[in-house]
């Protein structure tokens, strides 16, 4: 009976050893950094990807505080994570920033899970860190492009509004070509002319005048006499002829 028990125990131990080797192989070959630590944040394991990602060898990292790779302005995050782990809660896909040995900052996504002993008590934490720097870089570039596109769109709308305003003003002046002629000192315009009401409407190659003295001249010249002032249009060119 004793021999049978020893045989079962030996097989169980062998199975556990194989399982341990398999898990170790998975951890070592993972593309994610996998780290374990105590409830005080002391590093107890550090896989090869963690060495590449953070720049510290396993020999340099194990036995040190995990705060080794946490920037000074993010130390409070570790307090939060450890508090969650002590309560047996998992921290899932927590995006943050960590610092490498050569002081570079990298964007990572963290998943931290509690480690329990045979009695179910939380004795530590396992941390899986994935480098998302490239993804974050692309997101920032996308945001920059979207902001540039928004700015260009606003500038285009401004240019279109300015164009429309210019066209509106030009069209008004085109329909009323003699307005600038009357934007002169009123003292130089005869009183009887100022008393007249002159309405001008642009018509193709000439002007149509609404007024008591309007008359059509030969060809495409339209002219009106108001007192001593001769106003009109020859072809597409308006004119005002003052006495003297």
Phi and psi in degrees as GROMACS dihedral restraints (atoms count N, CA, C in turn):
[ dihedral_restraints ]
;  ai    aj    ak    al  type     phi  dphi    fc
    3     4     5     6     1   -62.3    20    10
    4     5     6     7     1   -41.4    20    10
    6     7     8     9     1   -64.3    20    10
    7     8     9    10     1   -38.1    20    10
    9    10    11    12     1   -64.3    20    10
   10    11    12    13     1   -42.7    20    10
   12    13    14    15     1   -63.1    20    10
   13    14    15    16     1   -42.8    20    10
   15    16    17    18     1   -64.3    20    10
   16    17    18    19     1   -36.3    20    10
   18    19    20    21     1   -65.3    20    10
   19    20    21    22     1   -44.0    20    10
   21    22    23    24     1   -64.3    20    10
   22    23    24    25     1   -42.7    20    10
   24    25    26    27     1   -62.7    20    10
   25    26    27    28     1   -39.5    20    10
   27    28    29    30     1   -66.0    20    10
   28    29    30    31     1   -40.7    20    10
   30    31    32    33     1   -66.5    20    10
   31    32    33    34     1   -39.5    20    10
   33    34    35    36     1   -65.2    20    10
   34    35    36    37     1   -41.9    20    10
   36    37    38    39     1   -64.2    20    10
   37    38    39    40     1   -39.7    20    10
   39    40    41    42     1   -64.9    20    10
   40    41    42    43     1   -40.7    20    10
   42    43    44    45     1   -64.0    20    10
   43    44    45    46     1   -40.0    20    10
   45    46    47    48     1   -66.8    20    10
   46    47    48    49     1   -38.5    20    10
   48    49    50    51     1   -63.3    20    10
   49    50    51    52     1   -42.1    20    10
   51    52    53    54     1   -64.4    20    10
   52    53    54    55     1   -41.6    20    10
   54    55    56    57     1   -64.0    20    10
   55    56    57    58     1   -40.3    20    10
   57    58    59    60     1   -63.4    20    10
   58    59    60    61     1   -41.5    20    10
   60    61    62    63     1   -65.0    20    10
   61    62    63    64     1   -39.9    20    10
   63    64    65    66     1   -64.1    20    10
   64    65    66    67     1   -46.2    20    10
   66    67    68    69     1   -62.8    20    10
   67    68    69    70     1   -41.0    20    10
   69    70    71    72     1   -62.7    20    10
   70    71    72    73     1   -39.6    20    10
   72    73    74    75     1   -66.0    20    10
   73    74    75    76     1   -40.5    20    10
   75    76    77    78     1   -62.6    20    10
   76    77    78    79     1   -44.4    20    10
   78    79    80    81     1   -65.0    20    10
   79    80    81    82     1   -43.5    20    10
   81    82    83    84     1   -67.5    20    10
   82    83    84    85     1   -29.3    20    10
   84    85    86    87     1   -95.7    20    10
   85    86    87    88     1    -0.1    20    10
   87    88    89    90     1   -67.4    20    10
   88    89    90    91     1   145.4    20    10
   90    91    92    93     1   -82.6    20    10
   91    92    93    94     1    -4.8    20    10
   93    94    95    96     1  -102.6    20    10
   94    95    96    97     1   150.8    20    10
   96    97    98    99     1   -75.2    20    10
   97    98    99   100     1   126.3    20    10
   99   100   101   102     1  -120.5    20    10
  100   101   102   103     1   121.5    20    10
  102   103   104   105     1  -132.4    20    10
  103   104   105   106     1   142.6    20    10
  105   106   107   108     1  -117.7    20    10
  106   107   108   109     1   152.8    20    10
  108   109   110   111     1  -151.6    20    10
  109   110   111   112     1   161.5    20    10
  111   112   113   114     1   -80.1    20    10
  112   113   114   115     1   175.8    20    10
  114   115   116   117     1   -69.6    20    10
  115   116   117   118     1   -10.3    20    10
  117   118   119   120     1   -96.4    20    10
  118   119   120   121     1     2.5    20    10
  120   121   122   123     1    85.7    20    10
  121   122   123   124     1    14.7    20    10
  123   124   125   126     1   -85.6    20    10
  124   125   126   127     1   129.0    20    10
  126   127   128   129     1   -70.6    20    10
  127   128   129   130     1   130.1    20    10
  129   130   131   132     1  -115.9    20    10
  130   131   132   133     1   -17.7    20    10
  132   133   134   135     1  -151.1    20    10
  133   134   135   136     1   155.0    20    10
  135   136   137   138     1  -156.2    20    10
  136   137   138   139     1   105.2    20    10
  138   139   140   141     1   -81.4    20    10
  139   140   141   142     1   169.2    20    10
  141   142   143   144     1   -56.9    20    10
  142   143   144   145     1   -36.6    20    10
  144   145   146   147     1   -65.3    20    10
  145   146   147   148     1   -33.7    20    10
  147   148   149   150     1   -64.3    20    10
  148   149   150   151     1   -36.7    20    10
  150   151   152   153     1   -61.3    20    10
  151   152   153   154     1   -45.4    20    10
  153   154   155   156     1   -68.3    20    10
  154   155   156   157     1   -43.1    20    10
  156   157   158   159     1   -68.3    20    10
  157   158   159   160     1   -43.6    20    10
  159   160   161   162     1  -104.9    20    10
  160   161   162   163     1   -11.7    20    10
  162   163   164   165     1    87.8    20    10
  163   164   165   166     1    -5.7    20    10
  165   166   167   168     1   -97.9    20    10
  166   167   168   169     1   137.3    20    10
  168   169   170   171     1   -73.5    20    10
  169   170   171   172     1   164.2    20    10
  171   172   173   174     1   -58.9    20    10
  172   173   174   175     1   -39.0    20    10
  174   175   176   177     1   -62.4    20    10
  175   176   177   178     1   -37.6    20    10
  177   178   179   180     1   -74.2    20    10
  178   179   180   181     1   -32.5    20    10
  180   181   182   183     1   -89.7    20    10
  181   182   183   184     1   -42.6    20    10
  183   184   185   186     1   -63.3    20    10
  184   185   186   187     1   131.6    20    10
  186   187   188   189     1    95.0    20    10
  187   188   189   190     1   -11.4    20    10
  189   190   191   192     1   -96.7    20    10
  190   191   192   193     1   164.7    20    10
  192   193   194   195     1   -74.1    20    10
  193   194   195   196     1   143.5    20    10
  195   196   197   198     1   -62.7    20    10
  196   197   198   199     1   -18.2    20    10
  198   199   200   201     1   -64.3    20    10
  199   200   201   202     1    -8.8    20    10
  201   202   203   204     1   -55.7    20    10
  202   203   204   205     1   -33.0    20    10
  204   205   206   207     1  -109.1    20    10
  205   206   207   208     1    10.0    20    10
  207   208   209   210     1  -102.3    20    10
  208   209   210   211     1   122.6    20    10
  210   211   212   213     1   -58.3    20    10
  211   212   213   214     1   153.0    20    10
  213   214   215   216     1   -59.5    20    10
  214   215   216   217     1   -31.2    20    10
  216   217   218   219     1   -85.0    20    10
  217   218   219   220     1     4.4    20    10
  219   220   221   222     1  -127.3    20    10
  220   221   222   223     1    18.2    20    10
  222   223   224   225     1   -61.9    20    10
  223   224   225   226     1   -30.2    20    10
  225   226   227   228     1   -64.1    20    10
  226   227   228   229     1   -24.4    20    10
  228   229   230   231     1   -62.9    20    10
  229   230   231   232     1   -37.5    20    10
  231   232   233   234     1   -66.2    20    10
  232   233   234   235     1   -38.1    20    10
  234   235   236   237     1   -60.7    20    10
  235   236   237   238     1   -41.2    20    10
  237   238   239   240     1   -64.9    20    10
  238   239   240   241     1   -45.9    20    10
  240   241   242   243     1   -63.0    20    10
  241   242   243   244     1   -47.0    20    10
  243   244   245   246     1   -63.1    20    10
  244   245   246   247     1   -36.3    20    10
  246   247   248   249     1   -64.0    20    10
  247   248   249   250     1   -41.2    20    10
  249   250   251   252     1   -64.2    20    10
  250   251   252   253     1   -43.3    20    10
  252   253   254   255     1   -65.6    20    10
  253   254   255   256     1   -42.3    20    10
  255   256   257   258     1   -60.0    20    10
  256   257   258   259     1   -28.3    20    10
  258   259   260   261     1   -85.9    20    10
  259   260   261   262     1     2.1    20    10
  261   262   263   264     1    80.1    20    10
  262   263   264   265     1    17.7    20    10
  264   265   266   267     1  -101.4    20    10
  265   266   267   268     1   148.2    20    10
  267   268   269   270     1   -93.2    20    10
  268   269   270   271     1   142.2    20    10
  270   271   272   273     1  -106.1    20    10
  271   272   273   274     1   113.4    20    10
  273   274   275   276     1  -111.5    20    10
  274   275   276   277     1   128.2    20    10
  276   277   278   279     1    49.2    20    10
  277   278   279   280     1    55.6    20    10
  279   280   281   282     1   -90.5    20    10
  280   281   282   283     1   110.7    20    10
  282   283   284   285     1   -85.4    20    10
  283   284   285   286     1   128.2    20    10
  285   286   287   288     1  -154.6    20    10
  286   287   288   289     1  -166.4    20    10
  288   289   290   291     1  -128.2    20    10
  289   290   291   292     1   136.6    20    10
  291   292   293   294     1  -126.8    20    10
  292   293   294   295     1   166.1    20    10
  294   295   296   297     1  -117.5    20    10
  295   296   297   298     1   135.7    20    10
  297   298   299   300     1   -87.7    20    10
  298   299   300   301     1   176.0    20    10
  300   301   302   303     1   -61.1    20    10
  301   302   303   304     1   -35.2    20    10
  303   304   305   306     1   -91.6    20    10
  304   305   306   307     1    20.6    20    10
  306   307   308   309     1    71.7    20    10
  307   308   309   310     1    13.6    20    10
  309   310   311   312     1   -76.4    20    10
  310   311   312   313     1   147.7    20    10
  312   313   314   315     1  -101.8    20    10
  313   314   315   316     1   134.3    20    10
  315   316   317   318     1  -127.0    20    10
  316   317   318   319     1   145.7    20    10
  318   319   320   321     1   -84.2    20    10
  319   320   321   322     1   130.5    20    10
  321   322   323   324     1  -136.1    20    10
  322   323   324   325     1   159.0    20    10
  324   325   326   327     1  -113.3    20    10
  325   326   327   328     1   123.9    20    10
  327   328   329   330     1  -107.2    20    10
  328   329   330   331     1   139.0    20    10
  330   331   332   333     1  -126.5    20    10
  331   332   333   334     1   120.6    20    10
  333   334   335   336     1  -120.7    20    10
  334   335   336   337     1   126.1    20    10
  336   337   338   339     1  -123.0    20    10
  337   338   339   340     1   146.9    20    10
  339   340   341   342     1   -71.8    20    10
  340   341   342   343     1   144.1    20    10
  342   343   344   345     1  -103.2    20    10
  343   344   345   346     1   129.1    20    10
  345   346   347   348     1  -113.9    20    10
  346   347   348   349     1   150.0    20    10
  348   349   350   351     1   -87.8    20    10
  349   350   351   352     1  -173.2    20    10
  351   352   353   354     1   -62.0    20    10
  352   353   354   355     1   -24.0    20    10
  354   355   356   357     1   -89.2    20    10
  355   356   357   358     1    -3.8    20    10
  357   358   359   360     1    90.5    20    10
  358   359   360   361     1     6.4    20    10
  360   361   362   363     1   -83.8    20    10
  361   362   363   364     1   142.8    20    10
  363   364   365   366     1   -75.4    20    10
  364   365   366   367     1   122.8    20    10
  366   367   368   369     1  -120.4    20    10
  367   368   369   370     1    -7.7    20    10
  369   370   371   372     1  -176.7    20    10
  370   371   372   373     1  -164.0    20    10
  372   373   374   375     1  -145.4    20    10
  373   374   375   376     1   145.2    20    10
  375   376   377   378     1  -109.3    20    10
  376   377   378   379     1   138.6    20    10
  378   379   380   381     1  -125.0    20    10
  379   380   381   382     1   129.1    20    10
  381   382   383   384     1  -112.7    20    10
  382   383   384   385     1   121.8    20    10
  384   385   386   387     1  -117.8    20    10
  385   386   387   388     1   127.4    20    10
  387   388   389   390     1  -114.4    20    10
  388   389   390   391     1   129.7    20    10
  390   391   392   393     1   -74.5    20    10
  391   392   393   394     1   117.3    20    10
  393   394   395   396     1  -116.8    20    10
  394   395   396   397     1    23.3    20    10
  396   397   398   399     1   -59.5    20    10
  397   398   399   400     1   -42.1    20    10
  399   400   401   402     1   -65.2    20    10
  400   401   402   403     1   -41.6    20    10
  402   403   404   405     1   -63.2    20    10
  403   404   405   406     1   -43.4    20    10
  405   406   407   408     1   -64.5    20    10
  406   407   408   409     1   -38.0    20    10
  408   409   410   411     1   -61.7    20    10
  409   410   411   412     1   -45.3    20    10
  411   412   413   414     1   -63.9    20    10
  412   413   414   415     1   -38.6    20    10
  414   415   416   417     1   -64.0    20    10
  415   416   417   418     1   -42.0    20    10
  417   418   419   420     1   -65.5    20    10
  418   419   420   421     1   -40.3    20    10
  420   421   422   423     1   -64.3    20    10
  421   422   423   424     1   -38.5    20    10
  423   424   425   426     1   -64.8    20    10
  424   425   426   427     1   -43.6    20    10
  426   427   428   429     1   -62.1    20    10
  427   428   429   430     1   -39.4    20    10
  429   430   431   432     1   -63.7    20    10
  430   431   432   433     1   -43.5    20    10
  432   433   434   435     1   -64.4    20    10
  433   434   435   436     1   -40.4    20    10
  435   436   437   438     1   -65.0    20    10
  436   437   438   439     1   -38.1    20    10
  438   439   440   441     1   -67.5    20    10
  439   440   441   442     1   -40.8    20    10
  441   442   443   444     1   -64.2    20    10
  442   443   444   445     1   -40.1    20    10
  444   445   446   447     1   -64.3    20    10
  445   446   447   448     1   -40.8    20    10
  447   448   449   450     1   -62.7    20    10
  448   449   450   451     1   -44.4    20    10
  450   451   452   453     1   -62.4    20    10
  451   452   453   454     1   -44.2    20    10
  453   454   455   456     1   -63.1    20    10
  454   455   456   457     1   -38.2    20    10
  456   457   458   459     1   -64.7    20    10
  457   458   459   460     1   -42.3    20    10
  459   460   461   462     1   -64.9    20    10
  460   461   462   463     1   -41.1    20    10
  462   463   464   465     1   -64.5    20    10
  463   464   465   466     1   -39.9    20    10
  465   466   467   468     1   -63.7    20    10
  466   467   468   469     1   -44.0    20    10
  468   469   470   471     1   -61.8    20    10
  469   470   471   472     1   -39.0    20    10
  471   472   473   474     1   -63.6    20    10
  472   473   474   475     1   -41.6    20    10
  474   475   476   477     1   -65.6    20    10
  475   476   477   478     1   -39.3    20    10
  477   478   479   480     1   -66.3    20    10
  478   479   480   481     1   -39.5    20    10
  480   481   482   483     1   -63.9    20    10
  481   482   483   484     1   -42.4    20    10
  483   484   485   486     1   -63.9    20    10
  484   485   486   487     1   -39.8    20    10
  486   487   488   489     1   -62.2    20    10
  487   488   489   490     1   -45.9    20    10
  489   490   491   492     1   -62.6    20    10
  490   491   492   493     1   -39.6    20    10
  492   493   494   495     1   -64.7    20    10
  493   494   495   496     1   -41.1    20    10
  495   496   497   498     1   -63.8    20    10
  496   497   498   499     1   -43.6    20    10
  498   499   500   501     1   -62.8    20    10
  499   500   501   502     1   -41.1    20    10
  501   502   503   504     1   -62.7    20    10
  502   503   504   505     1   -44.2    20    10
  504   505   506   507     1   -66.1    20    10
  505   506   507   508     1   -43.9    20    10
  507   508   509   510     1   -63.5    20    10
  508   509   510   511     1   -39.7    20    10
  510   511   512   513     1   -65.5    20    10
  511   512   513   514     1   -38.6    20    10
  513   514   515   516     1   -63.6    20    10
  514   515   516   517     1   -45.4    20    10
  516   517   518   519     1   -67.7    20    10
  517   518   519   520     1   -33.0    20    10
  519   520   521   522     1   -68.3    20    10
  520   521   522   523     1   -37.3    20    10
  522   523   524   525     1   -75.1    20    10
  523   524   525   526     1   -20.8    20    10
  525   526   527   528     1  -126.6    20    10
  526   527   528   529     1    66.3    20    10
  528   529   530   531     1   -69.5    20    10
  529   530   531   532     1   -17.6    20    10
  531   532   533   534     1   -91.4    20    10
  532   533   534   535     1    -3.8    20    10
  534   535   536   537     1   -56.3    20    10
  535   536   537   538     1   -44.9    20    10
  537   538   539   540     1   -61.6    20    10
  538   539   540   541     1   -29.2    20    10
  540   541   542   543     1   -65.8    20    10
  541   542   543   544     1   -28.9    20    10
  543   544   545   546     1   -93.0    20    10
  544   545   546   547     1     0.2    20    10
  546   547   548   549     1   -86.0    20    10
  547   548   549   550     1    45.0    20    10
  549   550   551   552     1  -115.3    20    10
  550   551   552   553     1   171.9    20    10
  552   553   554   555     1   -58.0    20    10
  553   554   555   556     1   120.4    20    10
  555   556   557   558     1   -59.3    20    10
  556   557   558   559     1   -25.3    20    10
  558   559   560   561     1   -64.8    20    10
  559   560   561   562     1   -20.5    20    10
  561   562   563   564     1   -89.8    20    10
  562   563   564   565     1    -3.6    20    10
  564   565   566   567     1  -102.6    20    10
  565   566   567   568     1   130.1    20    10
  567   568   569   570     1   -56.2    20    10
  568   569   570   571     1   143.3    20    10
  570   571   572   573     1   -55.4    20    10
  571   572   573   574     1   -43.5    20    10
  573   574   575   576     1   -65.8    20    10
  574   575   576   577     1   -26.1    20    10
  576   577   578   579     1   -72.2    20    10
  577   578   579   580     1   -41.2    20    10
  579   580   581   582     1   -64.6    20    10
  580   581   582   583     1   -23.8    20    10
  582   583   584   585     1   -78.1    20    10
  583   584   585   586     1   -18.3    20    10
  585   586   587   588     1   -79.7    20    10
  586   587   588   589     1   151.7    20    10
  588   589   590   591     1  -107.7    20    10
  589   590   591   592     1   118.5    20    10
  591   592   593   594     1  -115.4    20    10
  592   593   594   595     1   122.5    20    10
  594   595   596   597     1  -117.7    20    10
  595   596   597   598     1   127.8    20    10
  597   598   599   600     1  -118.2    20    10
  598   599   600   601     1   133.7    20    10
  600   601   602   603     1  -127.7    20    10
  601   602   603   604     1   125.7    20    10
  603   604   605   606     1   -73.5    20    10
  604   605   606   607     1   127.9    20    10
  606   607   608   609     1  -132.9    20    10
  607   608   609   610     1   104.7    20    10
  609   610   611   612     1    46.0    20    10
  610   611   612   613     1  -105.0    20    10
  612   613   614   615     1  -102.5    20    10
  613   614   615   616     1    14.9    20    10
  615   616   617   618     1  -156.8    20    10
  616   617   618   619     1  -161.6    20    10
  618   619   620   621     1  -126.2    20    10
  619   620   621   622     1   143.7    20    10
  621   622   623   624     1  -103.7    20    10
  622   623   624   625     1   126.8    20    10
  624   625   626   627     1  -105.9    20    10
  625   626   627   628     1   134.7    20    10
  627   628   629   630     1  -106.8    20    10
  628   629   630   631     1   103.6    20    10
  630   631   632   633     1  -177.8    20    10
  631   632   633   634     1   162.7    20    10
  633   634   635   636     1   -67.8    20    10
  634   635   636   637     1   -21.8    20    10
  636   637   638   639     1  -110.7    20    10
  637   638   639   640     1    13.8    20    10
  639   640   641   642     1   -75.9    20    10
  640   641   642   643     1   142.2    20    10
  642   643   644   645     1  -155.6    20    10
  643   644   645   646     1   151.1    20    10
  645   646   647   648     1   -89.4    20    10
  646   647   648   649     1   129.6    20    10
  648   649   650   651     1   -96.3    20    10
  649   650   651   652     1   179.5    20    10
  651   652   653   654     1   -66.4    20    10
  652   653   654   655     1   150.7    20    10
  654   655   656   657     1    69.4    20    10
  655   656   657   658     1  -133.6    20    10
  657   658   659   660     1  -113.2    20    10
  658   659   660   661     1    26.8    20    10
  660   661   662   663     1   -99.7    20    10
  661   662   663   664     1   126.8    20    10
  663   664   665   666     1  -115.7    20    10
  664   665   666   667     1   134.0    20    10
  666   667   668   669     1  -143.3    20    10
  667   668   669   670     1   153.0    20    10
  669   670   671   672     1  -141.8    20    10
  670   671   672   673     1   138.7    20    10
  672   673   674   675     1  -104.9    20    10
  673   674   675   676     1   123.9    20    10
  675   676   677   678     1  -118.8    20    10
  676   677   678   679     1   102.1    20    10
  678   679   680   681     1    62.4    20    10
  679   680   681   682     1  -124.7    20    10
  681   682   683   684     1   -93.3    20    10
  682   683   684   685     1     1.1    20    10
  684   685   686   687     1   -98.5    20    10
  685   686   687   688     1   133.6    20    10
  687   688   689   690     1  -111.7    20    10
  688   689   690   691     1   117.3    20    10
  690   691   692   693     1  -122.9    20    10
  691   692   693   694     1   151.0    20    10
  693   694   695   696     1   172.3    20    10
  694   695   696   697     1  -162.2    20    10
  696   697   698   699     1  -144.7    20    10
  697   698   699   700     1   131.5    20    10
  699   700   701   702     1  -115.3    20    10
  700   701   702   703     1   110.5    20    10
  702   703   704   705     1    68.3    20    10
  703   704   705   706     1  -119.3    20    10
  705   706   707   708     1  -107.3    20    10
  706   707   708   709     1     8.3    20    10
  708   709   710   711     1  -109.4    20    10
  709   710   711   712     1   112.8    20    10
  711   712   713   714     1   -72.9    20    10
  712   713   714   715     1   153.9    20    10
  714   715   716   717     1  -148.3    20    10
  715   716   717   718     1   156.2    20    10
  717   718   719   720     1  -133.9    20    10
  718   719   720   721     1   125.1    20    10
  720   721   722   723     1  -115.1    20    10
  721   722   723   724     1   115.6    20    10
  723   724   725   726     1   -94.5    20    10
  724   725   726   727     1   151.2    20    10
  726   727   728   729     1   -64.3    20    10
  727   728   729   730     1   146.0    20    10
